[in-house]
Amino acid sequence: MDHGGDPQPGAHSLDAPGALGLVLHYLNSTMHKISLQQIFALISHYITLSLPVLLATLCNMEDAKIKWFNHLAQFEECIRLIVAQHPCLNGAFASIDGLNLAVQTSDDEDIKCNFQ
């Protein structure tokens, strides 16, 4: 990879680990795509190329697969764990850790838990 010199249209600015890092940042960021494009000029190109590669890789990894529980007791245990941590999520059996979504919350506790 040439780290200096004139721009080379058609050449890749990022290697595979750099493209993966950019895609993972894109997937985990609450920033708008246009803001990321202003920071990383070629983001659309790398996202278009890298997302299918990431998907194919994850589809072939046993530890990345989503699996349903085999027994009702497993569902009930997960529900108990989630409700213990988040009482308003009564009946939830799964959660996602590390996902950053832009959300609004209410300061009124009655409104927060009154969505059932």
Secondary structure, DSSP 8 states (H G I E B T S, - for coil): ---SSS--TTS-SS-HHHHHHHHHHHHH--S-HHHHHHHSTTHHHHHHHHHHHHHHHHHT-GGG-----SSHHHHHHHHHHHHHH-TT-TT-----SS--------S-HHHHH---
